[in-house]
């Protein structure tokens, strides 16, 4: 009894952990293609915003648990609490043979009913997102809440912002733009004018940080292109080139700051939401891979940009909470990995592509299978069979295609849509999911392909790296699924949780901080406790 009394006395005398303060402003930050691998590689070197966020609650083993690790489905998970099978955002693009236009490819953030549109010349819209975002729920609960979304990509801003945004801005053709029919904004105009003036005079190549000097090592990826060069290649000549420059992330932060001040976010009668997605990391990853001086320079600059952004939020004088995560991870260029002694890191071969598949089933002259691109290229993700083929002929072709694909060494698994729809959600942590469970989390009855094809590990679907991108993502493997999830607020007692969680857990966790109820049956995620002390930040289950 004396021992128990002593322990009780010690517990009572110990200083209580600081409680998480109810925020007036929720700040959700996505860094496009910021994998856990990149986070772990650089986390000890961050000195700015990314260092600060590590002083909060760190879930280094966050997961975009689904197989379709692309920008649109990944951003859609962050503030809806739903996996792609629930949000309906199964990929960046899918095929809809019933679309009211000749082009049957549908972009995730467009309205294909707009006359004259195509999937790459489209009108931006949130029409395809099937469930509400956190901002939508906040507005439904209290009309006084304001919701702002800013991003370097339209699909990022739209999928994080949702249907009820007060301001929604995204980088588009060399400037920040908004949805059709919405009024102009003086802050956006000012920042656009500054960008135009800067591009008119030209931007010099960025300085190479000391941290990145040892990464300069040219790697040929084609007869005409190499990566890992000195940073002279990063001097932009056109607005499109801005996408690989740190200045675009900084302009994204500047616009988010300006809109925060303009709308006085966090200073109204209800809690507000600011969603920001930084896109340059993704563009750099595609153009140069993840392990060269280009990515190193980008992450150093992003760390500085986040420091400026968070410091400004400090100055508005209201309690705010931040979450930072990513829409997906990424993989380095195959050629650099081969030079580092990973011989099975390769590019997709044409003899396993769509042309070869259609030829193998007797349809070389009139292809019947396609992906979200055309009738050539690699087979990966959703594979659609011509819907005019019905009955026994359809069953036969699906079986023939599946058998041929299963025999090819390029593929890890081939599933039918129906068998994935019948696959129940896993009850295990996301790092223990089977390939079928990962693929099932991305399947929608109306939008998914007839077959879902998963590539083997470390196989890049980019067949010609000389034409643009040298590296990508989109696989079911953990280098594309694992992303950091960092929560921070003023006064928070930080800790690190090594157990795996999902990005779908972010929305209910943030909702709990502002006392917003979310019915469990409407989402896939669950609230995660952010208090290191005895109190819980999650509602009683």
N, C-alpha and C positions, 0 to 999 in steps of 0.2 A: 504493500500500500504506500509505503514511503517513496518507493521508486516511481510509482504511478503519479504521486503528488508532485514529485520533483519534475517529471516530464511535463505535467500539466502546467506547472508554474513557469517552466521554460517557454512553453508554447505561448502562454499568455503574455510573457514579457518580450517576446520577439517582435520586432517591428513588422507591422502589417504591410503586405505588398500593396502598392498603389493600385487603386481600382481604376478600370478603364472608364474614362469620362464619356458621357453621352455626347456624341459630336453633333455640331450644327451643320457640318459640311462633310460629306463622304467623298473621298477622292479615289477613284479607281484608275489605276495606271496599267496599261499593257505595253510590253516591249515585244514587238513582232520578232519572232524567231530567237528569243532569248532562252536557250535551253538550260537545264540544270547543269549540263556539262560546261557551258560557258560561264555560268554563274560561279560554279566551284573553281574553275580555272583562274578567274580574276578576282574573286571576292576578297582576298587578302590585300589586293592592290587598290581597291576603291578608297577614295579619300573624301568624296562628296556625298551626293544624295544616296547613292547605293550603300555607302558605309553607314549612314544614318539609319536607313531602313533595316539594316541588319541588327540594330540595337533593339528592335521590337520583337515580334514573334516570327520566327523563321521556320517555314516548312520547306526545306530544301528538296524534299521528295514529293513535290506536287505533280499531278498527272492530268494531262488532257487524255482521259482514259480511252477514248474511242480510237478507231483505226484511221479515220480520215483526218489526219493531222495537217489541215490546211488553215489558211487565215480566217475565212468566213465562219466555218463551224467552230473553230477555236475561240474567236471573239464572242460568238453567240453563247458559249457556255458560261462566260465569266460573270455576267450580271443577270442571267435568267435562272440559274440553278438547274438547267436542263441539259442533258446530253443531246447530240444531234438527232437521235431517234425521236426525241420529244420536241425539240425546237423546229424540226423540219429542215434545218440548214445542214445538209449532208455533205456538202462539198462547196468549193468556190463556184463550180458550174455543174449542171446536170442536164440530161436530155428530157424534154417533155414533147412527145410526138403530137400532143393535142394543143400545143401552143398556137395562138392565132396569127402565125406568120410563117414564112418559108424557113427561116432559121429556127431550128428546134432546140438548139443549145440555149439554156437559160442561165443567166448570171444570178448569183444568190441575192444581190442587192439591187435588182432592177424590177421594173414593171413591164413585162413583155407584152402587155396589152396595148402599150403606146404604139400608135400607128407609125410604121417606118423604122422601128427600132430593130437592132440586132443585139446579140449578147456582148459585143464589144463596142457598139454605138448605142447606148442605152440611156434611159432616164432612171436616175437613182431612186430607190424606194425601199421601204421596210416591209412591203406587203408579204414577203415570203416567211418572215419570222412568225412562228405559230403561237408563241407564249410570251407573256409580258416580261419586260426587264425590271430591274429594281427601280429604275426611274419611273416606269409606267405604274408600278405598285405604289410608289410614294405619291405620285400625282393623284391616283385614284383615292388614296387615303386622305390626302390634304391638298387641295388645289393651290395652296400657297407655296408648296415645294417647287423649286426651279430645277430643271435638268438641262445640262450642257454637255455636249460631246464634241471633241476635237480630235482629229487624227490625220495621219499622213496617207490614209487610204479611205475611200468612201465606205467600203464594207466594214471596216473597223469601227468607224464612227456610228454607222447605222445599227450594227448589231449590238454595240454597247449602249447606245442611247435609247433605242426602241422607238415606239410610236408617239411618245408624248414629250419630245424635246422642245425646250424653249429656244435653244440655239444649237445648230448642228453644222459643223464645218469640216471639210476634208480637202486634202491637196488634190487638184484635178487640172491637168494640162497647164502646169506652170503657175498656178495660183490656188488660194483657198477658195472653195466654192461651197454652196449650200444646196438644199433640195429645191427643185423647180417650184416656182411660185412664192418662195419665201423672200422677204425683203433683204436688201443689202444691209451691211453692218459697217459702221465707221471704223471700228477696230480692225476688222478684216481688210477693209480697203487700205488702211494705213500700212498694215503689214505686207499686203500684196504689193503696194507701191514701193516699199522699201526693198522687197525681194527683186522686183523688176529693175530697180535702179542698180542694185548690186550685180545682177546678171549682165546688165548693159555694160558695166565697166569691167566685168570679169572677176572671178574668184581665183586667187592663187591656190596652188596645192597646199593642203593642210600641213602644218609642221608635224614631224614624226616625234611622238613622245619618247623619252628615254626608255620607258618600259617596253616599247615596241621595236627598238632598233635591232635586236637579235632575231626578229622574225622576218627580216628582209632576206628572201631567198627565192629567186624566180623559179617557177614550176611551169613547164610547158603543158598546156592542156589541149592544144591543137597546133597545126603548122603555123597558124597566124596569131595565136594568143597565148599569153602566159599570165600567171597570177603570182602574188608575193613580191611584186616589184616595188621600187621606191614610189612614193606617193604622187609623183608627177601625173600619173594617170587619173588622179581624182580631181583635176582642175576642170570644172564644168564649162561647157560651151553652149548648152541649151538648157531650157527649164527641165527637160527630162533628166539631165545629168544631176540635178539637185537631189534626186532621190538617193544617191549614194554619198551625199555630203552631210556632215554633222549639222550644217546650218539649217537643214529642213527640220530636224528634231528641235533645234532651238527656236525656229519660227513657230512650230507647233506649240511649244511651251509658252512663247510670247503671246500667242493668240488665246490660249487657255487663261493666262494671267489677265489679259486685257478684259476678257469676258467675265472673269471672276470679279474684277473691280467694277465693271459696267453694271452688272446685275446685282452687285453687292451680295454675292453668294455667301451663305452662312450667317447672314445678318437679318434674315427675315423671320417670320412667325413660325416657320416649319423648317425642318432639315432639308438641305439641298444636296444635289449630286453633280459632281464634275467628273466626267469620264474622258481620259486622254490616252491615245494610243500613239506610240512613237514607232515609226515604220522603217527608219534608215537601217537598223540592224538587219532586217530581213533583206532589203535590197543589196546591202553589202555582202551578206551571206550568199545570196544567189550569184552575184557578179564575181566574187573573189574567193568564196569559201569561208570557213569559220576560223582557220588557224593561221592566217597571215597577218602582215602589218596593217592591212586595210581594216580588218575586224578589230584588232587591238586599238587602233587609233579611234575607231568609232565608239568603242566602249569607254575609253577614257573621256571622250567628249560627252557621251551620254551621262556619265557620272557627274560631270560638271553642270550639264543642263538641268539635271534633276536637283542638284544643289541650289541652283538659282530659283527653280520652280518652288521647292519646298520652303526656302528662305522667304520668298514673297508671301506664301501662305501663312508663315509664322506672323508676318507683319499685319495681317488683317485682324488679329486679336480675337479670334473665335476658336473654340475647340473643334479640331478636325481630325479625321481618321483616314489613313491611307492604306490601300492594298496595292501591291505591285505583283504582276504575274506576266505570263506570256500566252500567246495563242497556240504555240507549238514550239518544238525545238528545231534542230537542223543537223546536217551532216556535212563534213568537209568534202572537198573535191576528191574524186577517186584517185587522180594522178598524184596528189600530195600524199595520200594515205599509202599508195603503192610504194612511193619513195621512202616511206617510213616503215616499210616491211610488212604491209598488210596486203598480201597478193589477192585475196578474195574480194577486195574493195574494187568494184568494176562498174562498167557502164552497160546498159541494156543493149542486147544484140538484136539486130533486125530480124534474125531467123526465129525470134520469139514474138515478133510484133503482130500488129493487126493484119497486115497484108499476108503474112505467113499463116495466121490462124484462118482467115477467110479462104485462102487457097487450100489449106489442109482439109476443109470440110466441103470442098467442091464449089466455092463461090469466089474464085479469083477475079472473074470478070464483073460480077455484080455483088460487091461485099454486102453482107447482111448484119455483121456485128460491128459496132462502133463504140468508142468511149465518148467523153464530153468534148473531144476535139473533132477529129474527122475519121476517115477510114484507114489512115496510116498511123505511124508512130507506135509507141509502146502500148502494151496491154497492162493496165494497172487501175485499181479502184473499180468503179462501176462500168460494167460492160453490158450494152443494150442490144437486144435482138430486134430487127425490123418487126414492128407490130402487125404488119400485114400478113406475116407468116403465122398461121394458127394451127390448132389441132395437133395431129400426130407429127406433122412436119416440124412444128415448133419444138415439140418434146424431143424429137430425134436430133435436131441441130443443137439444142442446149446440151444434151448428153454427149454429143460428139465434141463440141467445143470444150466442155469440162474435161473430158478424157484427154484430149490433146494437151490442154494447158497443164493438167496434173502431171503429165509425163515430162514436161519441160523443166530443166533445172533452175530456170529463172524464178519460179513461183513457189512460194511457201504453202499456200492454201488457195483453194477455189471453192466458194460457197454459192448456193442459190439464194435468191432473196427470200424465198419462202422458208427455208430452213433457218435462216438468221432471224426472221420474224418470230419463229417458234422457239428461239433460244432465250431462256429466261435471263434477266440481269444477274450478274454474279453477286454473291454475297461476300466475296473475298475482297481484300484490299486490291487496288488497281494493278499493283506490280505482280500479282499472282493470277491475273486473268488469262484465259486461253485465247488463242487467235479468234475463235468463233465469237467469244464474248466481246472482244474488242471490235470486231466487225459489226456485230449485232447492235452495238451502241450507236452506230452511225446509219442504221437502216430505216428508211421511211417507205411505207407501202406504195405511195404514189410516185415518189421521186427517185428511188434507188434503182440500180440496174437489175437485169435478170440474173447476172452473175456478178459476184464481187470477188476480185482477184487481188491477192496480197503478194507482193514481191518478197523474195528471200532477203535476209539482212545484208546490208552494205552493197546493195545493187541500186545504182542511180538510174532513174528512168530517162535521164537526159542523154540522148545518143550522140548529139553533136554539140559539144561545149564551145566550139568556136563561134557559134551563132548568137551567143548572149550569155545565158546562165551557165555556170559551171557546177553548181551544187544546188540541192533542193531539200525538200522534206515531203511529208505526206504518207510516210510508211507507218505500219503498226508497231514499230520497234521502239524501244525506250529512248534512244537518242532523239527521236521525234516526239515522244509522248511526255517525257519528264520536263517539268518547268518549275522554277522556284515560285513560291507563294509567300510574300512578305507582308505582314500587317504591322502598322506603326501608328501610334497616337501619342500626343503629349502626356507625359506621366506614366506611360505604360511600362510595366516591369517585363523586360524582355526575357525570352527563353527560346531554345531551339527544340523542335519536335522532329525526330528522325523518321517517324512513321509516315507512310504514304497517305496522302489525301488527294481529293480531286478538285479541279477548278470549279466544279459545280457546287462545292461547299462554300464558295466565296459569298454568293448572294445571300443565303440565309444567315451567314455569320454577320455580314454588314447590316442586314435587316434587324437582327437582334440588338445591335448596338444602338439603333434609334427607336427601338420598341415597336417595330412594324411587324405584325403577325403575318406569317406565310403558311398557309395550309400545306401540310406535308404531302398530301396527295397530288399537289399541283407541280411539284418539282422532283428532281432526282437527288439533289444534294442534301446535306445536313449541316446544322450549325456546329462550328468548332469553337471551343472555349479559348479565349484570349487572355484570361486572367491567371497569373501565376500564383495568386493567393487562394483563399478559401471560397470566395464568391465566384459564381459562374456568370459568364457573359451570354450564355445560351438560355432560352426559356426552358422550363421544366417539360420534359418529354412525357 
